[in-house]
């Protein structure tokens, strides 16, 4: 499926569209949905739990939507990467806890 979350989860790559000029040429089929959400930029982050099993395959993905153009600098990218990693670790720990019970 050609949607940002699926691409991020499948490939493990961050999918980013900083403004309408980069957003709609590739994701034109999402225009109505993104307009309804008030989003004009987004980042889709793969959720990757590092360590533990040694498997670095994404567990899924999470999207961050912006209501204005958003060009991310290195600090913002590092913050979003950390949020993605911590979210993936929490999901993996929850899965392991469920497997033990």
Protein Blocks (a to p, Z undefined) as FASTA:
>chain_A
ZZfklmmmmnopacddfbfklmmmmmmmmmmmmmmnopabdcddddddeehjopacdfbd
cddddfbdcdddfklmmmmmmmmmmmmmmmmmmmmmmmmZZ
